[in-house]
């Protein structure tokens, strides 16, 4: 389990801007701030 201040583990997701492109968290390391948020759909019971 990561602790406060630990570097986030690298992961890869599909880009919402280009459907054929994938984006890795490490692509932004040292370049931009990244905010990761989880938003369950409005109609889910979560």
mmCIF entry with sequence, helices, sheets and N, C-alpha, C, O atoms, coordinates in Angstrom:
data_MODEL
# 
_entry.id   MODEL 
# 
_entity.id                         1 
_entity.type                       polymer 
_entity.pdbx_number_of_molecules   1 
# 
_entity_poly.entity_id                      1 
_entity_poly.type                           'polypeptide(L)' 
_entity_poly.nstd_linkage                   no 
_entity_poly.nstd_monomer                   no 
_entity_poly.pdbx_seq_one_letter_code       
;(UNK)(UNK)(UNK)(UNK)(UNK)(UNK)(UNK)(UNK)(UNK)(UNK)(UNK)(UNK)(UNK)(UNK)(UNK)(UNK)
(UNK)(UNK)(UNK)(UNK)(UNK)(UNK)(UNK)(UNK)(UNK)(UNK)(UNK)(UNK)(UNK)(UNK)(UNK)(UNK)
(UNK)(UNK)(UNK)(UNK)(UNK)(UNK)(UNK)(UNK)(UNK)(UNK)(UNK)(UNK)(UNK)(UNK)
;
_entity_poly.pdbx_seq_one_letter_code_can   XXXXXXXXXXXXXXXXXXXXXXXXXXXXXXXXXXXXXXXXXXXXXX 
_entity_poly.pdbx_strand_id                 A 
# 
loop_
_entity_poly_seq.entity_id 
_entity_poly_seq.num 
_entity_poly_seq.mon_id 
_entity_poly_seq.hetero 
1 1  UNK n 
1 2  UNK n 
1 3  UNK n 
1 4  UNK n 
1 5  UNK n 
1 6  UNK n 
1 7  UNK n 
1 8  UNK n 
1 9  UNK n 
1 10 UNK n 
1 11 UNK n 
1 12 UNK n 
1 13 UNK n 
1 14 UNK n 
1 15 UNK n 
1 16 UNK n 
1 17 UNK n 
1 18 UNK n 
1 19 UNK n 
1 20 UNK n 
1 21 UNK n 
1 22 UNK n 
1 23 UNK n 
1 24 UNK n 
1 25 UNK n 
1 26 UNK n 
1 27 UNK n 
1 28 UNK n 
1 29 UNK n 
1 30 UNK n 
1 31 UNK n 
1 32 UNK n 
1 33 UNK n 
1 34 UNK n 
1 35 UNK n 
1 36 UNK n 
1 37 UNK n 
1 38 UNK n 
1 39 UNK n 
1 40 UNK n 
1 41 UNK n 
1 42 UNK n 
1 43 UNK n 
1 44 UNK n 
1 45 UNK n 
1 46 UNK n 
# 
_struct_asym.id          A 
_struct_asym.entity_id   1 
# 
_struct_conf.conf_type_id            HELX_P 
_struct_conf.id                      HELX_P1 
_struct_conf.pdbx_PDB_helix_id       AA1 
_struct_conf.beg_label_comp_id       UNK 
_struct_conf.beg_label_asym_id       A 
_struct_conf.beg_label_seq_id        25 
_struct_conf.pdbx_beg_PDB_ins_code   ? 
_struct_conf.end_label_comp_id       UNK 
_struct_conf.end_label_asym_id       A 
_struct_conf.end_label_seq_id        28 
_struct_conf.pdbx_end_PDB_ins_code   ? 
_struct_conf.beg_auth_comp_id        UNK 
_struct_conf.beg_auth_asym_id        A 
_struct_conf.beg_auth_seq_id         25 
_struct_conf.end_auth_comp_id        UNK 
_struct_conf.end_auth_asym_id        A 
_struct_conf.end_auth_seq_id         28 
_struct_conf.pdbx_PDB_helix_class    5 
_struct_conf.details                 ? 
_struct_conf.pdbx_PDB_helix_length   4 
# 
_struct_conf_type.id          HELX_P 
_struct_conf_type.criteria    ? 
_struct_conf_type.reference   ? 
# 
_struct_sheet.id               AA1 
_struct_sheet.type             ? 
_struct_sheet.number_strands   2 
_struct_sheet.details          ? 
# 
_struct_sheet_order.sheet_id     AA1 
_struct_sheet_order.range_id_1   1 
_struct_sheet_order.range_id_2   2 
_struct_sheet_order.offset       ? 
_struct_sheet_order.sense        anti-parallel 
# 
loop_
_struct_sheet_range.sheet_id 
_struct_sheet_range.id 
_struct_sheet_range.beg_label_comp_id 
_struct_sheet_range.beg_label_asym_id 
_struct_sheet_range.beg_label_seq_id 
_struct_sheet_range.pdbx_beg_PDB_ins_code 
_struct_sheet_range.end_label_comp_id 
_struct_sheet_range.end_label_asym_id 
_struct_sheet_range.end_label_seq_id 
_struct_sheet_range.pdbx_end_PDB_ins_code 
_struct_sheet_range.beg_auth_comp_id 
_struct_sheet_range.beg_auth_asym_id 
_struct_sheet_range.beg_auth_seq_id 
_struct_sheet_range.end_auth_comp_id 
_struct_sheet_range.end_auth_asym_id 
_struct_sheet_range.end_auth_seq_id 
AA1 1 UNK A 12 ? UNK A 14 ? UNK A 12 UNK A 14 
AA1 2 UNK A 22 ? UNK A 24 ? UNK A 22 UNK A 24 
# 
loop_
_atom_site.group_PDB 
_atom_site.id 
_atom_site.type_symbol 
_atom_site.label_atom_id 
_atom_site.label_alt_id 
_atom_site.label_comp_id 
_atom_site.label_asym_id 
_atom_site.label_entity_id 
_atom_site.label_seq_id 
_atom_site.pdbx_PDB_ins_code 
_atom_site.Cartn_x 
_atom_site.Cartn_y 
_atom_site.Cartn_z 
_atom_site.occupancy 
_atom_site.B_iso_or_equiv 
_atom_site.pdbx_formal_charge 
_atom_site.auth_seq_id 
_atom_site.auth_comp_id 
_atom_site.auth_asym_id 
_atom_site.auth_atom_id 
_atom_site.pdbx_PDB_model_num 
ATOM 1   N N  . UNK A 1 1  ? 0.834   -1.166 0.000   1.00 0.00 ? 1  UNK A N  1 
ATOM 2   C CA . UNK A 1 1  ? 0.000   0.000  0.000   1.00 0.00 ? 1  UNK A CA 1 
ATOM 3   C C  . UNK A 1 1  ? 0.885   1.238  0.000   1.00 0.00 ? 1  UNK A C  1 
ATOM 4   O O  . UNK A 1 1  ? 1.767   1.361  0.849   1.00 0.00 ? 1  UNK A O  1 
ATOM 5   N N  . UNK A 1 2  ? 0.667   2.157  -0.934  1.00 0.00 ? 2  UNK A N  1 
ATOM 6   C CA . UNK A 1 2  ? 1.474   3.388  -0.954  1.00 0.00 ? 2  UNK A CA 1 
ATOM 7   C C  . UNK A 1 2  ? 1.211   4.251  0.274   1.00 0.00 ? 2  UNK A C  1 
ATOM 8   O O  . UNK A 1 2  ? 0.094   4.303  0.790   1.00 0.00 ? 2  UNK A O  1 
ATOM 9   N N  . UNK A 1 3  ? 2.233   4.908  0.718   1.00 0.00 ? 3  UNK A N  1 
ATOM 10  C CA . UNK A 1 3  ? 2.134   5.844  1.835   1.00 0.00 ? 3  UNK A CA 1 
ATOM 11  C C  . UNK A 1 3  ? 2.080   7.262  1.270   1.00 0.00 ? 3  UNK A C  1 
ATOM 12  O O  . UNK A 1 3  ? 2.448   7.492  0.118   1.00 0.00 ? 3  UNK A O  1 
ATOM 13  N N  . UNK A 1 4  ? 1.620   8.206  2.084   1.00 0.00 ? 4  UNK A N  1 
ATOM 14  C CA . UNK A 1 4  ? 1.599   9.608  1.678   1.00 0.00 ? 4  UNK A CA 1 
ATOM 15  C C  . UNK A 1 4  ? 3.019   10.016 1.304   1.00 0.00 ? 4  UNK A C  1 
ATOM 16  O O  . UNK A 1 4  ? 3.961   9.772  2.058   1.00 0.00 ? 4  UNK A O  1 
ATOM 17  N N  . UNK A 1 5  ? 3.167   10.634 0.147   1.00 0.00 ? 5  UNK A N  1 
ATOM 18  C CA . UNK A 1 5  ? 4.476   11.081 -0.320  1.00 0.00 ? 5  UNK A CA 1 
ATOM 19  C C  . UNK A 1 5  ? 5.177   10.090 -1.231  1.00 0.00 ? 5  UNK A C  1 
ATOM 20  O O  . UNK A 1 5  ? 6.164   10.441 -1.876  1.00 0.00 ? 5  UNK A O  1 
ATOM 21  N N  . UNK A 1 6  ? 4.678   8.834  -1.299  1.00 0.00 ? 6  UNK A N  1 
ATOM 22  C CA . UNK A 1 6  ? 5.263   7.839  -2.196  1.00 0.00 ? 6  UNK A CA 1 
ATOM 23  C C  . UNK A 1 6  ? 4.941   8.183  -3.644  1.00 0.00 ? 6  UNK A C  1 
ATOM 24  O O  . UNK A 1 6  ? 3.916   8.801  -3.934  1.00 0.00 ? 6  UNK A O  1 
ATOM 25  N N  . UNK A 1 7  ? 5.820   7.779  -4.544  1.00 0.00 ? 7  UNK A N  1 
ATOM 26  C CA . UNK A 1 7  ? 5.564   7.959  -5.955  1.00 0.00 ? 7  UNK A CA 1 
ATOM 27  C C  . UNK A 1 7  ? 4.482   6.972  -6.391  1.00 0.00 ? 7  UNK A C  1 
ATOM 28  O O  . UNK A 1 7  ? 4.515   5.799  -6.017  1.00 0.00 ? 7  UNK A O  1 
ATOM 29  N N  . UNK A 1 8  ? 3.540   7.447  -7.172  1.00 0.00 ? 8  UNK A N  1 
ATOM 30  C CA . UNK A 1 8  ? 2.445   6.584  -7.635  1.00 0.00 ? 8  UNK A CA 1 
ATOM 31  C C  . UNK A 1 8  ? 2.995   5.517  -8.580  1.00 0.00 ? 8  UNK A C  1 
ATOM 32  O O  . UNK A 1 8  ? 3.912   5.795  -9.352  1.00 0.00 ? 8  UNK A O  1 
ATOM 33  N N  . UNK A 1 9  ? 2.452   4.310  -8.532  1.00 0.00 ? 9  UNK A N  1 
ATOM 34  C CA . UNK A 1 9  ? 2.888   3.274  -9.466  1.00 0.00 ? 9  UNK A CA 1 
ATOM 35  C C  . UNK A 1 9  ? 2.494   3.660  -10.897 1.00 0.00 ? 9  UNK A C  1 
ATOM 36  O O  . UNK A 1 9  ? 1.454   4.281  -11.118 1.00 0.00 ? 9  UNK A O  1 
ATOM 37  N N  . UNK A 1 10 ? 3.323   3.289  -11.847 1.00 0.00 ? 10 UNK A N  1 
ATOM 38  C CA . UNK A 1 10 ? 3.052   3.612  -13.240 1.00 0.00 ? 10 UNK A CA 1 
ATOM 39  C C  . UNK A 1 10 ? 1.901   2.754  -13.757 1.00 0.00 ? 10 UNK A C  1 
ATOM 40  O O  . UNK A 1 10 ? 1.773   1.589  -13.383 1.00 0.00 ? 10 UNK A O  1 
ATOM 41  N N  . UNK A 1 11 ? 1.071   3.330  -14.612 1.00 0.00 ? 11 UNK A N  1 
ATOM 42  C CA . UNK A 1 11 ? -0.005  2.580  -15.254 1.00 0.00 ? 11 UNK A CA 1 
ATOM 43  C C  . UNK A 1 11 ? -0.296  3.206  -16.605 1.00 0.00 ? 11 UNK A C  1 
ATOM 44  O O  . UNK A 1 11 ? 0.154   4.316  -16.892 1.00 0.00 ? 11 UNK A O  1 
ATOM 45  N N  . UNK A 1 12 ? -1.047  2.498  -17.434 1.00 0.00 ? 12 UNK A N  1 
ATOM 46  C CA . UNK A 1 12 ? -1.354  2.937  -18.785 1.00 0.00 ? 12 UNK A CA 1 
ATOM 47  C C  . UNK A 1 12 ? -2.854  2.871  -19.027 1.00 0.00 ? 12 UNK A C  1 
ATOM 48  O O  . UNK A 1 12 ? -3.505  1.897  -18.647 1.00 0.00 ? 12 UNK A O  1 
ATOM 49  N N  . UNK A 1 13 ? -3.408  3.907  -19.662 1.00 0.00 ? 13 UNK A N  1 
ATOM 50  C CA . UNK A 1 13 ? -4.830  3.973  -19.979 1.00 0.00 ? 13 UNK A CA 1 
ATOM 51  C C  . UNK A 1 13 ? -5.015  4.438  -21.417 1.00 0.00 ? 13 UNK A C  1 
ATOM 52  O O  . UNK A 1 13 ? -4.119  5.046  -22.003 1.00 0.00 ? 13 UNK A O  1 
ATOM 53  N N  . UNK A 1 14 ? -6.184  4.145  -21.980 1.00 0.00 ? 14 UNK A N  1 
ATOM 54  C CA . UNK A 1 14 ? -6.519  4.662  -23.297 1.00 0.00 ? 14 UNK A CA 1 
ATOM 55  C C  . UNK A 1 14 ? -6.739  6.168  -23.194 1.00 0.00 ? 14 UNK A C  1 
ATOM 56  O O  . UNK A 1 14 ? -7.320  6.656  -22.225 1.00 0.00 ? 14 UNK A O  1 
ATOM 57  N N  . UNK A 1 15 ? -6.272  6.892  -24.199 1.00 0.00 ? 15 UNK A N  1 
ATOM 58  C CA . UNK A 1 15 ? -6.461  8.341  -24.237 1.00 0.00 ? 15 UNK A CA 1 
ATOM 59  C C  . UNK A 1 15 ? -7.901  8.675  -24.595 1.00 0.00 ? 15 UNK A C  1 
ATOM 60  O O  . UNK A 1 15 ? -8.499  8.020  -25.448 1.00 0.00 ? 15 UNK A O  1 
ATOM 61  N N  . UNK A 1 16 ? -8.457  9.685  -23.950 1.00 0.00 ? 16 UNK A N  1 
ATOM 62  C CA . UNK A 1 16 ? -9.805  10.127 -24.314 1.00 0.00 ? 16 UNK A CA 1 
ATOM 63  C C  . UNK A 1 16 ? -9.743  11.096 -25.497 1.00 0.00 ? 16 UNK A C  1 
ATOM 64  O O  . UNK A 1 16 ? -10.779 11.424 -26.075 1.00 0.00 ? 16 UNK A O  1 
ATOM 65  N N  . UNK A 1 17 ? -8.559  11.553 -25.861 1.00 0.00 ? 17 UNK A N  1 
ATOM 66  C CA . UNK A 1 17 ? -8.405  12.479 -26.979 1.00 0.00 ? 17 UNK A CA 1 
ATOM 67  C C  . UNK A 1 17 ? -8.169  11.759 -28.306 1.00 0.00 ? 17 UNK A C  1 
ATOM 68  O O  . UNK A 1 17 ? -8.596  12.235 -29.358 1.00 0.00 ? 17 UNK A O  1 
ATOM 69  N N  . UNK A 1 18 ? -7.493  10.622 -28.254 1.00 0.00 ? 18 UNK A N  1 
ATOM 70  C CA . UNK A 1 18 ? -7.173  9.865  -29.469 1.00 0.00 ? 18 UNK A CA 1 
ATOM 71  C C  . UNK A 1 18 ? -7.405  8.393  -29.163 1.00 0.00 ? 18 UNK A C  1 
ATOM 72  O O  . UNK A 1 18 ? -6.651  7.801  -28.392 1.00 0.00 ? 18 UNK A O  1 
ATOM 73  N N  . UNK A 1 19 ? -8.423  7.799  -29.746 1.00 0.00 ? 19 UNK A N  1 
ATOM 74  C CA . UNK A 1 19 ? -8.831  6.443  -29.367 1.00 0.00 ? 19 UNK A CA 1 
ATOM 75  C C  . UNK A 1 19 ? -7.767  5.379  -29.632 1.00 0.00 ? 19 UNK A C  1 
ATOM 76  O O  . UNK A 1 19 ? -7.812  4.306  -29.031 1.00 0.00 ? 19 UNK A O  1 
ATOM 77  N N  . UNK A 1 20 ? -6.819  5.654  -30.514 1.00 0.00 ? 20 UNK A N  1 
ATOM 78  C CA . UNK A 1 20 ? -5.773  4.675  -30.820 1.00 0.00 ? 20 UNK A CA 1 
ATOM 79  C C  . UNK A 1 20 ? -4.504  4.881  -30.002 1.00 0.00 ? 20 UNK A C  1 
ATOM 80  O O  . UNK A 1 20 ? -3.534  4.141  -30.167 1.00 0.00 ? 20 UNK A O  1 
ATOM 81  N N  . UNK A 1 21 ? -4.502  5.875  -29.128 1.00 0.00 ? 21 UNK A N  1 
ATOM 82  C CA . UNK A 1 21 ? -3.316  6.198  -28.340 1.00 0.00 ? 21 UNK A CA 1 
ATOM 83  C C  . UNK A 1 21 ? -3.504  5.777  -26.889 1.00 0.00 ? 21 UNK A C  1 
ATOM 84  O O  . UNK A 1 21 ? -4.609  5.832  -26.349 1.00 0.00 ? 21 UNK A O  1 
ATOM 85  N N  . UNK A 1 22 ? -2.406  5.356  -26.270 1.00 0.00 ? 22 UNK A N  1 
ATOM 86  C CA . UNK A 1 22 ? -2.405  5.057  -24.841 1.00 0.00 ? 22 UNK A CA 1 
ATOM 87  C C  . UNK A 1 22 ? -1.500  6.050  -24.138 1.00 0.00 ? 22 UNK A C  1 
ATOM 88  O O  . UNK A 1 22 ? -0.510  6.509  -24.707 1.00 0.00 ? 22 UNK A O  1 
ATOM 89  N N  . UNK A 1 23 ? -1.838  6.382  -22.904 1.00 0.00 ? 23 UNK A N  1 
ATOM 90  C CA . UNK A 1 23 ? -1.091  7.350  -22.118 1.00 0.00 ? 23 UNK A CA 1 
ATOM 91  C C  . UNK A 1 23 ? -0.624  6.674  -20.836 1.00 0.00 ? 23 UNK A C  1 
ATOM 92  O O  . UNK A 1 23 ? -1.393  5.975  -20.176 1.00 0.00 ? 23 UNK A O  1 
ATOM 93  N N  . UNK A 1 24 ? 0.640   6.887  -20.490 1.00 0.00 ? 24 UNK A N  1 
ATOM 94  C CA . UNK A 1 24 ? 1.190   6.340  -19.254 1.00 0.00 ? 24 UNK A CA 1 
ATOM 95  C C  . UNK A 1 24 ? 1.406   7.465  -18.255 1.00 0.00 ? 24 UNK A C  1 
ATOM 96  O O  . UNK A 1 24 ? 1.744   8.587  -18.632 1.00 0.00 ? 24 UNK A O  1 
ATOM 97  N N  . UNK A 1 25 ? 1.210   7.162  -16.996 1.00 0.00 ? 25 UNK A N  1 
ATOM 98  C CA . UNK A 1 25 ? 1.438   8.154  -15.945 1.00 0.00 ? 25 UNK A CA 1 
ATOM 99  C C  . UNK A 1 25 ? 2.875   8.657  -16.010 1.00 0.00 ? 25 UNK A C  1 
ATOM 100 O O  . UNK A 1 25 ? 3.122   9.844  -15.799 1.00 0.00 ? 25 UNK A O  1 
ATOM 101 N N  . UNK A 1 26 ? 3.814   7.782  -16.294 1.00 0.00 ? 26 UNK A N  1 
ATOM 102 C CA . UNK A 1 26 ? 5.225   8.182  -16.337 1.00 0.00 ? 26 UNK A CA 1 
ATOM 103 C C  . UNK A 1 26 ? 5.517   9.176  -17.458 1.00 0.00 ? 26 UNK A C  1 
ATOM 104 O O  . UNK A 1 26 ? 6.546   9.851  -17.418 1.00 0.00 ? 26 UNK A O  1 
ATOM 105 N N  . UNK A 1 27 ? 4.637   9.286  -18.460 1.00 0.00 ? 27 UNK A N  1 
ATOM 106 C CA . UNK A 1 27 ? 4.817   10.278 -19.527 1.00 0.00 ? 27 UNK A CA 1 
ATOM 107 C C  . UNK A 1 27 ? 4.786   11.699 -18.973 1.00 0.00 ? 27 UNK A C  1 
ATOM 108 O O  . UNK A 1 27 ? 5.355   12.604 -19.584 1.00 0.00 ? 27 UNK A O  1 
ATOM 109 N N  . UNK A 1 28 ? 4.136   11.915 -17.832 1.00 0.00 ? 28 UNK A N  1 
ATOM 110 C CA . UNK A 1 28 ? 3.974   13.244 -17.258 1.00 0.00 ? 28 UNK A CA 1 
ATOM 111 C C  . UNK A 1 28 ? 4.934   13.522 -16.101 1.00 0.00 ? 28 UNK A C  1 
ATOM 112 O O  . UNK A 1 28 ? 5.009   14.651 -15.615 1.00 0.00 ? 28 UNK A O  1 
ATOM 113 N N  . UNK A 1 29 ? 5.663   12.506 -15.661 1.00 0.00 ? 29 UNK A N  1 
ATOM 114 C CA . UNK A 1 29 ? 6.540   12.658 -14.499 1.00 0.00 ? 29 UNK A CA 1 
ATOM 115 C C  . UNK A 1 29 ? 7.570   13.760 -14.738 1.00 0.00 ? 29 UNK A C  1 
ATOM 116 O O  . UNK A 1 29 ? 8.326   13.715 -15.709 1.00 0.00 ? 29 UNK A O  1 
ATOM 117 N N  . UNK A 1 30 ? 7.592   14.739 -13.853 1.00 0.00 ? 30 UNK A N  1 
ATOM 118 C CA . UNK A 1 30 ? 8.538   15.847 -13.942 1.00 0.00 ? 30 UNK A CA 1 
ATOM 119 C C  . UNK A 1 30 ? 8.121   16.933 -14.922 1.00 0.00 ? 30 UNK A C  1 
ATOM 120 O O  . UNK A 1 30 ? 8.827   17.931 -15.069 1.00 0.00 ? 30 UNK A O  1 
ATOM 121 N N  . UNK A 1 31 ? 6.978   16.757 -15.602 1.00 0.00 ? 31 UNK A N  1 
ATOM 122 C CA . UNK A 1 31 ? 6.545   17.736 -16.599 1.00 0.00 ? 31 UNK A CA 1 
ATOM 123 C C  . UNK A 1 31 ? 5.289   18.475 -16.174 1.00 0.00 ? 31 UNK A C  1 
ATOM 124 O O  . UNK A 1 31 ? 5.202   19.692 -16.333 1.00 0.00 ? 31 UNK A O  1 
ATOM 125 N N  . UNK A 1 32 ? 4.315   17.752 -15.633 1.00 0.00 ? 32 UNK A N  1 
ATOM 126 C CA . UNK A 1 32 ? 3.029   18.347 -15.271 1.00 0.00 ? 32 UNK A CA 1 
ATOM 127 C C  . UNK A 1 32 ? 2.519   17.708 -13.991 1.00 0.00 ? 32 UNK A C  1 
ATOM 128 O O  . UNK A 1 32 ? 2.922   16.602 -13.630 1.00 0.00 ? 32 UNK A O  1 
ATOM 129 N N  . UNK A 1 33 ? 1.631   18.416 -13.312 1.00 0.00 ? 33 UNK A N  1 
ATOM 130 C CA . UNK A 1 33 ? 0.933   17.821 -12.180 1.00 0.00 ? 33 UNK A CA 1 
ATOM 131 C C  . UNK A 1 33 ? -0.207  16.958 -12.710 1.00 0.00 ? 33 UNK A C  1 
ATOM 132 O O  . UNK A 1 33 ? -0.836  17.307 -13.709 1.00 0.00 ? 33 UNK A O  1 
ATOM 133 N N  . UNK A 1 34 ? -0.471  15.854 -12.060 1.00 0.00 ? 34 UNK A N  1 
ATOM 134 C CA . UNK A 1 34 ? -1.527  14.943 -12.486 1.00 0.00 ? 34 UNK A CA 1 
ATOM 135 C C  . UNK A 1 34 ? -2.477  14.708 -11.319 1.00 0.00 ? 34 UNK A C  1 
ATOM 136 O O  . UNK A 1 34 ? -2.042  14.430 -10.201 1.00 0.00 ? 34 UNK A O  1 
ATOM 137 N N  . UNK A 1 35 ? -3.765  14.819 -11.581 1.00 0.00 ? 35 UNK A N  1 
ATOM 138 C CA . UNK A 1 35 ? -4.783  14.515 -10.585 1.00 0.00 ? 35 UNK A CA 1 
ATOM 139 C C  . UNK A 1 35 ? -5.524  13.282 -11.067 1.00 0.00 ? 35 UNK A C  1 
ATOM 140 O O  . UNK A 1 35 ? -6.012  13.250 -12.197 1.00 0.00 ? 35 UNK A O  1 
ATOM 141 N N  . UNK A 1 36 ? -5.609  12.276 -10.226 1.00 0.00 ? 36 UNK A N  1 
ATOM 142 C CA . UNK A 1 36 ? -6.314  11.038 -10.560 1.00 0.00 ? 36 UNK A CA 1 
ATOM 143 C C  . UNK A 1 36 ? -7.579  11.005 -9.716  1.00 0.00 ? 36 UNK A C  1 
ATOM 144 O O  . UNK A 1 36 ? -7.521  11.054 -8.487  1.00 0.00 ? 36 UNK A O  1 
ATOM 145 N N  . UNK A 1 37 ? -8.711  10.923 -10.383 1.00 0.00 ? 37 UNK A N  1 
ATOM 146 C CA . UNK A 1 37 ? -9.993  10.920 -9.680  1.00 0.00 ? 37 UNK A CA 1 
ATOM 147 C C  . UNK A 1 37 ? -10.840 9.755  -10.171 1.00 0.00 ? 37 UNK A C  1 
ATOM 148 O O  . UNK A 1 37 ? -10.816 9.413  -11.354 1.00 0.00 ? 37 UNK A O  1 
ATOM 149 N N  . UNK A 1 38 ? -11.577 9.159  -9.271  1.00 0.00 ? 38 UNK A N  1 
ATOM 150 C CA . UNK A 1 38 ? -12.510 8.094  -9.633  1.00 0.00 ? 38 UNK A CA 1 
ATOM 151 C C  . UNK A 1 38 ? -13.906 8.637  -9.436  1.00 0.00 ? 38 UNK A C  1 
ATOM 152 O O  . UNK A 1 38 ? -14.259 9.088  -8.346  1.00 0.00 ? 38 UNK A O  1 
ATOM 153 N N  . UNK A 1 39 ? -14.698 8.594  -10.485 1.00 0.00 ? 39 UNK A N  1 
ATOM 154 C CA . UNK A 1 39 ? -16.079 9.066  -10.405 1.00 0.00 ? 39 UNK A CA 1 
ATOM 155 C C  . UNK A 1 39 ? -16.994 7.958  -10.916 1.00 0.00 ? 39 UNK A C  1 
ATOM 156 O O  . UNK A 1 39 ? -17.080 7.748  -12.126 1.00 0.00 ? 39 UNK A O  1 
ATOM 157 N N  . UNK A 1 40 ? -17.675 7.250  -10.029 1.00 0.00 ? 40 UNK A N  1 
ATOM 158 C CA . UNK A 1 40 ? -18.602 6.222  -10.492 1.00 0.00 ? 40 UNK A CA 1 
ATOM 159 C C  . UNK A 1 40 ? -19.784 6.870  -11.213 1.00 0.00 ? 40 UNK A C  1 
ATOM 160 O O  . UNK A 1 40 ? -20.178 7.993  -10.896 1.00 0.00 ? 40 UNK A O  1 
ATOM 161 N N  . UNK A 1 41 ? -20.317 6.181  -12.142 1.00 0.00 ? 41 UNK A N  1 
ATOM 162 C CA . UNK A 1 41 ? -21.445 6.708  -12.895 1.00 0.00 ? 41 UNK A CA 1 
ATOM 163 C C  . UNK A 1 41 ? -22.600 7.048  -11.964 1.00 0.00 ? 41 UNK A C  1 
ATOM 164 O O  . UNK A 1 41 ? -22.778 6.412  -10.925 1.00 0.00 ? 41 UNK A O  1 
ATOM 165 N N  . UNK A 1 42 ? -23.365 8.034  -12.334 1.00 0.00 ? 42 UNK A N  1 
ATOM 166 C CA . UNK A 1 42 ? -24.449 8.514  -11.482 1.00 0.00 ? 42 UNK A CA 1 
ATOM 167 C C  . UNK A 1 42 ? -25.478 7.436  -11.146 1.00 0.00 ? 42 UNK A C  1 
ATOM 168 O O  . UNK A 1 42 ? -26.087 7.473  -10.077 1.00 0.00 ? 42 UNK A O  1 
ATOM 169 N N  . UNK A 1 43 ? -25.673 6.494  -12.035 1.00 0.00 ? 43 UNK A N  1 
ATOM 170 C CA . UNK A 1 43 ? -26.742 5.518  -11.814 1.00 0.00 ? 43 UNK A CA 1 
ATOM 171 C C  . UNK A 1 43 ? -26.235 4.207  -11.196 1.00 0.00 ? 43 UNK A C  1 
ATOM 172 O O  . UNK A 1 43 ? -26.970 3.221  -11.157 1.00 0.00 ? 43 UNK A O  1 
ATOM 173 N N  . UNK A 1 44 ? -24.990 4.191  -10.715 1.00 0.00 ? 44 UNK A N  1 
ATOM 174 C CA . UNK A 1 44 ? -24.487 2.986  -10.059 1.00 0.00 ? 44 UNK A CA 1 
ATOM 175 C C  . UNK A 1 44 ? -24.707 3.087  -8.545  1.00 0.00 ? 44 UNK A C  1 
ATOM 176 O O  . UNK A 1 44 ? -24.768 4.191  -8.005  1.00 0.00 ? 44 UNK A O  1 
ATOM 177 N N  . UNK A 1 45 ? -24.825 1.959  -7.864  1.00 0.00 ? 45 UNK A N  1 
ATOM 178 C CA . UNK A 1 45 ? -25.058 1.990  -6.419  1.00 0.00 ? 45 UNK A CA 1 
ATOM 179 C C  . UNK A 1 45 ? -23.795 2.182  -5.588  1.00 0.00 ? 45 UNK A C  1 
ATOM 180 O O  . UNK A 1 45 ? -23.841 1.989  -4.373  1.00 0.00 ? 45 UNK A O  1 
ATOM 181 N N  . UNK A 1 46 ? -22.675 2.553  -6.191  1.00 0.00 ? 46 UNK A N  1 
ATOM 182 C CA . UNK A 1 46 ? -21.408 2.699  -5.464  1.00 0.00 ? 46 UNK A CA 1 
ATOM 183 C C  . UNK A 1 46 ? -21.427 3.937  -4.618  1.00 0.00 ? 46 UNK A C  1 
ATOM 184 O O  . UNK A 1 46 ? -20.448 4.231  -3.931  1.00 0.00 ? 46 UNK A O  1 
# 
